[in-house]
Amino acid sequence: MDGFVSINPQGQFELGGKRWYCNSTIYYGRYPGACGPDWWRDGRWELNAAEFDRDFGQMARVGINHAAMFFHNDMFFDNGHVRQQGLERLDVIVAAARKAGVRFSIFIGPFIDTPAAYRQITGLDWEHDNRFLPSFNPALHEAYVRQMLPFAERYRNEPTVLAYTDRIDRFHKGFDNVSIPFNLKEE
């Protein structure tokens, strides 16, 4: 796979000077047939890894050129340390996707919205009350940056990885758009 997908001044994807259309799917692996981290753990990893060539190959055959892949922090972080096993497993996925000509985006999460999640990424104690909004809390913003750093460093020169994105909850802690954290009202 050659070349990076870019965004032109009109806001369109381009690849090699031509418009590139993102035909995407969400992919979690095949076993146990559920989303989230379950496919990454225990003996399921081996079952899923054996299917990557087939799955990405079938995606390419039907015209899918991108897969959104969601991962949890515990796959990659433990008390402020990066889990190399997680990155090595992600390398296996990159190789299979590259071979099929399918790009993918890494979506990491869940939100860093508890002291335990903060410690998992940073190895530090949370000292900021219920101020879990990175737009207003520099320490939390830095934790989200730290969460993306291993992926940015490892895949910066890998065109198979279209993006690595976090789940920053900038203005609403959650998806309901109704409950606004008390500190957003204050800020």
Order of alpha helices (4+ residues) and beta strands (2+ residues): beta-beta-beta-beta-alpha-alpha-beta-beta-beta-alpha-beta-alpha-alpha-beta-alpha
